[in-house]
Amino acid sequence: MRDAYGASSLTSYVTYRQPVMRVGIGYDVHRLVGARKLILGGVEIPHELGLLGHSDADVLTHAICDAILGAAGLGDIGQHFPDTDPAYAGIDSLVLLDRVQALISADYAIQNVDSTVVAQRPKLAPYISRMRQRLAATLDISIHQINVKATTSEGLGFIGKEKAIAAQAIVCLVETR
Ligand SMILES: [Zn+2]
């Protein structure tokens, strides 16, 4: 009997076994308000509005946390770090990302992360390199393994009207067990 890899015995199956890859997606939105810092990908960005949330409301980092947890089949960020827990009030979201990485690091290595921030303003291009550096350092990966893109929503909808910023992320994990 042959298995999916064309191997004809358990021994050759083990020999030819490919590394298991798993992908996960993350999506998050936070409301833009006055008198809050704007933090994206662990970088503080000068702007008259900031994101509202229990933590520092770093929407990009939250989407990446959810993508990693999703790829590992470990639920979502709200289950691990409830927004009702005072321990997480105002917390730097890179601390949460570091904890998420610790949760998966025994079983998986991060192959790559891709992400998109959707914000009407401010222009994010000048900050993207720094975001990639901070996220890569937190995840203990190379800057070449993490991509951050920024786009607007062409003035349309709640993002276009500058009521909120959203982020999406996708992560590929490789099993290391
Ligand atoms: Zn969030």
py3Dmol code that shows the C-alpha trace and the ligand (Angstrom):
import py3Dmol

protein = """\
ATOM      1  CA  MET A   1       0.000   0.000   0.000  1.00  0.00           C
ATOM      2  CA  ARG A   2       1.308   3.422  -0.931  1.00  0.00           C
ATOM      3  CA  ASP A   3       0.730   6.563   1.051  1.00  0.00           C
ATOM      4  CA  ALA A   4       0.240  10.128  -0.143  1.00  0.00           C
ATOM      5  CA  TYR A   5       3.976  10.531  -0.731  1.00  0.00           C
ATOM      6  CA  GLY A   6       4.248   7.404  -2.871  1.00  0.00           C
ATOM      7  CA  ALA A   7       6.193   5.588  -0.173  1.00  0.00           C
ATOM      8  CA  SER A   8       5.493   1.894   0.175  1.00  0.00           C
ATOM      9  CA  SER A   9       6.349   1.275   3.819  1.00  0.00           C
ATOM     10  CA  LEU A  10       6.318   3.053   7.145  1.00  0.00           C
ATOM     11  CA  THR A  11      10.115   3.344   7.055  1.00  0.00           C
ATOM     12  CA  SER A  12      10.174   5.099   3.717  1.00  0.00           C
ATOM     13  CA  TYR A  13       7.236   7.249   4.754  1.00  0.00           C
ATOM     14  CA  VAL A  14       9.315   8.518   7.661  1.00  0.00           C
ATOM     15  CA  THR A  15      12.305   8.989   5.379  1.00  0.00           C
ATOM     16  CA  TYR A  16      10.349  11.036   2.826  1.00  0.00           C
ATOM     17  CA  ARG A  17       8.100  12.865   5.248  1.00  0.00           C
ATOM     18  CA  GLN A  18       7.861  16.539   4.324  1.00  0.00           C
ATOM     19  CA  PRO A  19       7.867  19.200   7.038  1.00  0.00           C
ATOM     20  CA  VAL A  20       4.304  20.017   8.061  1.00  0.00           C
ATOM     21  CA  MET A  21       3.338  23.587   7.257  1.00  0.00           C
ATOM     22  CA  ARG A  22       0.353  25.370   8.700  1.00  0.00           C
ATOM     23  CA  VAL A  23      -1.092  28.765   7.799  1.00  0.00           C
ATOM     24  CA  GLY A  24      -3.227  31.124   9.843  1.00  0.00           C
ATOM     25  CA  ILE A  25      -4.952  34.450   9.281  1.00  0.00           C
ATOM     26  CA  GLY A  26      -5.588  37.359  11.610  1.00  0.00           C
ATOM     27  CA  TYR A  27      -7.839  40.394  11.332  1.00  0.00           C
ATOM     28  CA  ASP A  28      -8.367  43.251  13.759  1.00  0.00           C
ATOM     29  CA  VAL A  29      -9.930  46.715  13.892  1.00  0.00           C
ATOM     30  CA  HIS A  30      -9.579  49.459  16.501  1.00  0.00           C
ATOM     31  CA  ARG A  31     -11.428  52.735  16.754  1.00  0.00           C
ATOM     32  CA  LEU A  32      -9.480  56.006  16.243  1.00  0.00           C
ATOM     33  CA  VAL A  33      -9.944  58.577  19.003  1.00  0.00           C
ATOM     34  CA  GLY A  34      -8.271  61.686  20.396  1.00  0.00           C
ATOM     35  CA  ALA A  35      -5.824  61.664  23.314  1.00  0.00           C
ATOM     36  CA  ARG A  36      -4.406  58.218  22.525  1.00  0.00           C
ATOM     37  CA  LYS A  37      -1.038  57.218  21.101  1.00  0.00           C
ATOM     38  CA  LEU A  38      -0.971  55.651  17.644  1.00  0.00           C
ATOM     39  CA  ILE A  39       1.138  52.491  17.864  1.00  0.00           C
ATOM     40  CA  LEU A  40       1.452  50.150  14.893  1.00  0.00           C
ATOM     41  CA  GLY A  41       3.821  47.207  14.764  1.00  0.00           C
ATOM     42  CA  GLY A  42       5.377  48.371  18.026  1.00  0.00           C
ATOM     43  CA  VAL A  43       6.248  51.796  16.589  1.00  0.00           C
ATOM     44  CA  GLU A  44       4.777  55.029  17.930  1.00  0.00           C
ATOM     45  CA  ILE A  45       3.637  57.187  15.019  1.00  0.00           C
ATOM     46  CA  PRO A  46       3.065  60.931  15.438  1.00  0.00           C
ATOM     47  CA  HIS A  47      -0.627  61.619  14.720  1.00  0.00           C
ATOM     48  CA  GLU A  48      -3.464  63.624  16.263  1.00  0.00           C
ATOM     49  CA  LEU A  49      -5.529  60.456  16.724  1.00  0.00           C
ATOM     50  CA  GLY A  50      -4.675  57.120  18.313  1.00  0.00           C
ATOM     51  CA  LEU A  51      -6.271  53.695  18.617  1.00  0.00           C
ATOM     52  CA  LEU A  52      -8.641  52.888  21.465  1.00  0.00           C
ATOM     53  CA  GLY A  53      -8.281  49.590  23.300  1.00  0.00           C
ATOM     54  CA  HIS A  54      -7.593  47.838  26.587  1.00  0.00           C
ATOM     55  CA  SER A  55      -3.924  47.324  25.648  1.00  0.00           C
ATOM     56  CA  ASP A  56      -1.928  49.826  23.586  1.00  0.00           C
ATOM     57  CA  ALA A  57      -4.393  48.871  20.792  1.00  0.00           C
ATOM     58  CA  ASP A  58      -1.637  48.003  18.307  1.00  0.00           C
ATOM     59  CA  VAL A  59      -3.953  46.623  15.654  1.00  0.00           C
ATOM     60  CA  LEU A  60      -1.172  45.277  13.426  1.00  0.00           C
ATOM     61  CA  THR A  61       0.510  43.352  16.228  1.00  0.00           C
ATOM     62  CA  HIS A  62      -2.869  41.945  17.302  1.00  0.00           C
ATOM     63  CA  ALA A  63      -3.587  40.684  13.773  1.00  0.00           C
ATOM     64  CA  ILE A  64      -0.177  38.979  13.702  1.00  0.00           C
ATOM     65  CA  CYS A  65      -0.808  37.391  17.140  1.00  0.00           C
ATOM     66  CA  ASP A  66      -4.114  36.014  15.853  1.00  0.00           C
ATOM     67  CA  ALA A  67      -2.532  34.687  12.656  1.00  0.00           C
ATOM     68  CA  ILE A  68       0.137  32.803  14.645  1.00  0.00           C
ATOM     69  CA  LEU A  69      -2.410  31.421  17.108  1.00  0.00           C
ATOM     70  CA  GLY A  70      -4.673  30.469  14.214  1.00  0.00           C
ATOM     71  CA  ALA A  71      -1.911  28.618  12.381  1.00  0.00           C
ATOM     72  CA  ALA A  72      -1.110  26.653  15.543  1.00  0.00           C
ATOM     73  CA  GLY A  73      -4.793  25.939  16.233  1.00  0.00           C
ATOM     74  CA  LEU A  74      -4.600  27.767  19.552  1.00  0.00           C
ATOM     75  CA  GLY A  75      -7.673  29.990  19.367  1.00  0.00           C
ATOM     76  CA  ASP A  76      -7.337  33.756  19.418  1.00  0.00           C
ATOM     77  CA  ILE A  77      -5.734  36.628  21.290  1.00  0.00           C
ATOM     78  CA  GLY A  78      -8.871  37.353  23.341  1.00  0.00           C
ATOM     79  CA  GLN A  79      -8.817  33.845  24.821  1.00  0.00           C
ATOM     80  CA  HIS A  80      -5.190  34.128  25.900  1.00  0.00           C
ATOM     81  CA  PHE A  81      -5.185  37.779  26.996  1.00  0.00           C
ATOM     82  CA  PRO A  82      -8.772  38.778  27.946  1.00  0.00           C
ATOM     83  CA  ASP A  83      -9.539  42.503  27.726  1.00  0.00           C
ATOM     84  CA  THR A  84     -11.299  42.195  31.088  1.00  0.00           C
ATOM     85  CA  ASP A  85      -7.998  41.318  32.819  1.00  0.00           C
ATOM     86  CA  PRO A  86      -6.404  44.381  34.456  1.00  0.00           C
ATOM     87  CA  ALA A  87      -2.982  42.774  33.892  1.00  0.00           C
ATOM     88  CA  TYR A  88      -3.281  43.702  30.209  1.00  0.00           C
ATOM     89  CA  ALA A  89      -4.449  47.308  30.677  1.00  0.00           C
ATOM     90  CA  GLY A  90      -2.226  49.533  28.555  1.00  0.00           C
ATOM     91  CA  ILE A  91       0.204  46.685  27.879  1.00  0.00           C
ATOM     92  CA  ASP A  92       2.736  46.930  25.052  1.00  0.00           C
ATOM     93  CA  SER A  93       1.317  44.543  22.448  1.00  0.00           C
ATOM     94  CA  LEU A  94       4.837  43.384  21.571  1.00  0.00           C
ATOM     95  CA  VAL A  95       4.819  41.736  25.027  1.00  0.00           C
ATOM     96  CA  LEU A  96       1.706  39.825  23.944  1.00  0.00           C
ATOM     97  CA  LEU A  97       3.366  38.895  20.638  1.00  0.00           C
ATOM     98  CA  ASP A  98       6.407  37.647  22.533  1.00  0.00           C
ATOM     99  CA  ARG A  99       4.134  35.455  24.678  1.00  0.00           C
ATOM    100  CA  VAL A 100       2.363  34.116  21.603  1.00  0.00           C
ATOM    101  CA  GLN A 101       5.722  33.248  20.064  1.00  0.00           C
ATOM    102  CA  ALA A 102       6.674  31.466  23.304  1.00  0.00           C
ATOM    103  CA  LEU A 103       3.440  29.427  23.142  1.00  0.00           C
ATOM    104  CA  ILE A 104       4.312  27.970  19.733  1.00  0.00           C
ATOM    105  CA  SER A 105       8.109  27.929  19.774  1.00  0.00           C
ATOM    106  CA  ALA A 106       8.445  24.366  21.127  1.00  0.00           C
ATOM    107  CA  ASP A 107       6.480  22.958  18.190  1.00  0.00           C
ATOM    108  CA  TYR A 108       6.763  25.447  15.314  1.00  0.00           C
ATOM    109  CA  ALA A 109       9.130  27.860  13.597  1.00  0.00           C
ATOM    110  CA  ILE A 110       7.751  30.893  11.805  1.00  0.00           C
ATOM    111  CA  GLN A 111       8.424  30.627   8.073  1.00  0.00           C
ATOM    112  CA  ASN A 112       7.052  34.035   7.145  1.00  0.00           C
ATOM    113  CA  VAL A 113       4.532  36.711   8.056  1.00  0.00           C
ATOM    114  CA  ASP A 114       2.732  38.982   5.617  1.00  0.00           C
ATOM    115  CA  SER A 115       0.447  41.778   6.716  1.00  0.00           C
ATOM    116  CA  THR A 116      -1.532  44.805   5.586  1.00  0.00           C
ATOM    117  CA  VAL A 117      -2.536  47.866   7.589  1.00  0.00           C
ATOM    118  CA  VAL A 118      -5.581  49.709   6.242  1.00  0.00           C
ATOM    119  CA  ALA A 119      -5.464  53.351   7.344  1.00  0.00           C
ATOM    120  CA  GLN A 120      -6.596  56.517   5.589  1.00  0.00           C
ATOM    121  CA  ARG A 121      -4.015  58.626   7.448  1.00  0.00           C
ATOM    122  CA  PRO A 122      -1.219  59.130   8.371  1.00  0.00           C
ATOM    123  CA  LYS A 123       1.155  57.945   5.657  1.00  0.00           C
ATOM    124  CA  LEU A 124       2.818  54.847   7.068  1.00  0.00           C
ATOM    125  CA  ALA A 125       5.603  54.293   4.521  1.00  0.00           C
ATOM    126  CA  PRO A 126       8.266  56.097   6.617  1.00  0.00           C
ATOM    127  CA  TYR A 127       7.613  53.733   9.573  1.00  0.00           C
ATOM    128  CA  ILE A 128       7.341  50.354   7.893  1.00  0.00           C
ATOM    129  CA  SER A 129      11.007  49.440   8.067  1.00  0.00           C
ATOM    130  CA  ARG A 130      11.058  50.142  11.824  1.00  0.00           C
ATOM    131  CA  MET A 131       7.858  48.099  12.310  1.00  0.00           C
ATOM    132  CA  ARG A 132       9.429  45.142  10.515  1.00  0.00           C
ATOM    133  CA  GLN A 133      12.550  45.443  12.676  1.00  0.00           C
ATOM    134  CA  ARG A 134      10.592  45.520  15.923  1.00  0.00           C
ATOM    135  CA  LEU A 135       8.243  42.682  14.944  1.00  0.00           C
ATOM    136  CA  ALA A 136      11.107  40.520  13.649  1.00  0.00           C
ATOM    137  CA  ALA A 137      13.134  41.087  16.828  1.00  0.00           C
ATOM    138  CA  THR A 138      10.136  40.121  18.978  1.00  0.00           C
ATOM    139  CA  LEU A 139       9.443  36.994  16.924  1.00  0.00           C
ATOM    140  CA  ASP A 140      13.136  36.096  16.766  1.00  0.00           C
ATOM    141  CA  ILE A 141      13.083  35.943  12.959  1.00  0.00           C
ATOM    142  CA  SER A 142      14.871  37.805  10.181  1.00  0.00           C
ATOM    143  CA  ILE A 143      13.433  41.048   8.844  1.00  0.00           C
ATOM    144  CA  HIS A 144      13.196  39.256   5.473  1.00  0.00           C
ATOM    145  CA  GLN A 145      10.629  36.867   6.982  1.00  0.00           C
ATOM    146  CA  ILE A 146       8.184  39.638   7.804  1.00  0.00           C
ATOM    147  CA  ASN A 147       6.413  41.934   5.395  1.00  0.00           C
ATOM    148  CA  VAL A 148       4.238  44.916   6.274  1.00  0.00           C
ATOM    149  CA  LYS A 149       2.131  46.694   3.671  1.00  0.00           C
ATOM    150  CA  ALA A 150      -0.029  49.789   4.080  1.00  0.00           C
ATOM    151  CA  THR A 151      -3.011  50.901   2.072  1.00  0.00           C
ATOM    152  CA  THR A 152      -5.904  53.343   2.423  1.00  0.00           C
ATOM    153  CA  SER A 153      -9.555  52.587   1.785  1.00  0.00           C
ATOM    154  CA  GLU A 154      -9.832  55.426  -0.764  1.00  0.00           C
ATOM    155  CA  GLY A 155     -11.875  57.566   1.623  1.00  0.00           C
ATOM    156  CA  LEU A 156     -14.619  54.948   1.782  1.00  0.00           C
ATOM    157  CA  GLY A 157     -16.347  53.531   4.836  1.00  0.00           C
ATOM    158  CA  PHE A 158     -15.333  53.761   8.491  1.00  0.00           C
ATOM    159  CA  ILE A 159     -11.634  53.459   7.698  1.00  0.00           C
ATOM    160  CA  GLY A 160     -11.797  56.052   4.921  1.00  0.00           C
ATOM    161  CA  LYS A 161     -13.630  58.435   7.280  1.00  0.00           C
ATOM    162  CA  GLU A 162     -10.784  57.953   9.794  1.00  0.00           C
ATOM    163  CA  LYS A 163     -12.986  56.316  12.414  1.00  0.00           C
ATOM    164  CA  ALA A 164     -10.757  53.238  12.646  1.00  0.00           C
ATOM    165  CA  ILE A 165      -7.659  51.420  11.445  1.00  0.00           C
ATOM    166  CA  ALA A 166      -7.719  47.740  10.469  1.00  0.00           C
ATOM    167  CA  ALA A 167      -5.006  45.160   9.911  1.00  0.00           C
ATOM    168  CA  GLN A 168      -4.781  41.723   8.340  1.00  0.00           C
ATOM    169  CA  ALA A 169      -1.990  39.187   8.683  1.00  0.00           C
ATOM    170  CA  ILE A 170      -1.136  35.744   7.389  1.00  0.00           C
ATOM    171  CA  VAL A 171       1.496  33.486   8.899  1.00  0.00           C
ATOM    172  CA  CYS A 172       3.118  30.258   7.757  1.00  0.00           C
ATOM    173  CA  LEU A 173       4.445  27.956  10.487  1.00  0.00           C
ATOM    174  CA  VAL A 174       6.666  24.930   9.995  1.00  0.00           C
ATOM    175  CA  GLU A 175       6.419  22.082  12.480  1.00  0.00           C
ATOM    176  CA  THR A 176       9.750  21.452  14.196  1.00  0.00           C
ATOM    177  CA  ARG A 177       8.843  18.518  16.458  1.00  0.00           C
TER     178      ARG A 177
END
"""
ligand_1 = """\
1
ZN
Zn -6.869 44.419 18.859
"""
view = py3Dmol.view(width=600, height=400)
view.addModel(protein, "pdb")
view.setStyle({"model": 0}, {"cartoon": {"style": "trace"}})
view.addModel(ligand_1, "xyz")
view.setStyle({"model": 1}, {"stick": {}})
view.zoomTo()
view.show()
